[in-house]
Amino acid sequence: MTDQLSSPQKTLHLVIHGRVQGVYFRNSMLEEAERLGVLGWVRNLPDRSVEAMVQGEAGAVDAIVRWGQRGPMMASVEKVDIAPGTGKYSGFEIR
């Protein structure tokens, strides 16, 4: 029996493309994840995209995906690749 009785958990892997490095994207995503109660991580990739694994209540995960499709004010998101994710997380961190 799991301890998540109230709502189903969802885990997604995101790769966010566009002007997403050097615009406070990772820190802003951390703040948004903490606000929504989403777990996982976020990091920059060498190709200038941002990768994230997000996990939590389905509505909260959907909300952070919507946030990721626009990002912080200085970002210019072109597209977000979304795939099923894996893992179990106890917080949200910048890697």
C-alpha positions as CSV (number, residue, x, y, z in Angstrom):
1,M,0.0,0.0,0.0
2,T,1.4,3.4,-0.9
3,D,1.2,6.6,1.2
4,Q,-0.3,8.5,-1.8
5,L,-3.9,7.7,-1.2
6,S,-5.4,11.1,-2.1
7,S,-4.4,11.6,-5.7
8,P,-2.3,9.8,-8.4
9,Q,1.3,10.6,-8.8
10,K,2.7,11.6,-12.2
11,T,6.4,11.8,-13.3
12,L,7.5,13.6,-16.5
13,H,10.8,14.2,-18.1
14,L,11.0,17.7,-19.8
15,V,13.6,19.2,-22.2
16,I,12.9,22.9,-22.6
17,H,14.3,24.6,-25.8
18,G,14.8,28.2,-26.6
19,R,16.4,31.1,-24.7
20,V,16.4,29.3,-21.4
21,Q,19.9,29.5,-20.0
22,G,21.2,32.7,-18.4
23,V,17.6,33.9,-17.7
24,Y,17.2,32.5,-14.1
25,F,15.2,29.6,-15.5
26,R,16.5,26.9,-13.1
27,N,16.0,29.0,-10.0
28,S,12.6,30.2,-11.1
29,M,11.6,26.6,-11.8
30,L,12.8,25.6,-8.3
31,E,10.6,28.4,-6.8
32,E,7.6,27.3,-8.8
33,A,8.1,23.6,-7.9
34,E,8.3,24.4,-4.3
35,R,5.1,26.6,-4.5
36,L,3.2,23.7,-6.3
37,G,4.7,20.9,-4.2
38,V,6.4,19.3,-7.1
39,L,9.5,17.1,-6.6
40,G,12.4,16.3,-8.9
41,W,15.3,18.3,-10.4
42,V,16.3,20.8,-13.1
43,R,19.7,21.3,-14.9
44,N,21.3,23.0,-17.9
45,L,22.3,20.9,-20.9
46,P,25.4,21.5,-23.1
47,D,23.1,22.3,-26.1
48,R,21.7,25.4,-24.2
49,S,18.4,23.6,-23.4
50,V,17.2,22.9,-19.8
51,E,16.2,19.4,-18.7
52,A,13.9,18.6,-15.8
53,M,12.3,15.7,-14.0
54,V,9.0,16.6,-12.3
55,Q,7.0,14.5,-10.0
56,G,3.9,15.0,-7.9
57,E,0.1,15.2,-7.9
58,A,-1.1,15.2,-11.5
59,G,-2.6,18.7,-11.4
60,A,0.6,20.1,-9.9
61,V,2.8,18.4,-12.5
62,D,0.5,19.7,-15.3
63,A,0.8,23.2,-13.8
64,I,4.6,23.2,-13.8
65,V,4.6,21.9,-17.3
66,R,2.4,24.9,-18.3
67,W,4.8,27.1,-16.4
68,G,7.8,25.5,-18.3
69,Q,6.1,26.3,-21.6
70,R,6.6,30.0,-20.9
71,G,9.3,30.1,-18.2
72,P,10.4,33.2,-16.3
73,M,10.0,36.7,-17.7
74,M,13.4,36.8,-19.6
75,A,13.0,33.4,-21.1
76,S,11.9,32.7,-24.7
77,V,10.6,29.1,-24.8
78,E,10.4,27.6,-28.3
79,K,9.2,24.1,-27.4
80,V,9.1,21.6,-24.6
81,D,9.7,17.9,-25.2
82,I,7.6,15.9,-22.7
83,A,8.1,12.2,-22.0
84,P,7.2,9.8,-19.2
85,G,9.7,10.0,-16.3
86,T,11.1,7.7,-13.7
87,G,12.5,7.8,-10.2
88,K,11.4,8.8,-6.7
89,Y,12.2,12.2,-5.4
90,S,12.0,13.8,-1.9
91,G,12.5,17.4,-2.9
92,F,13.3,19.6,-5.9
93,E,16.9,20.5,-6.7
94,I,19.1,22.3,-9.2
95,R,21.7,19.9,-10.6
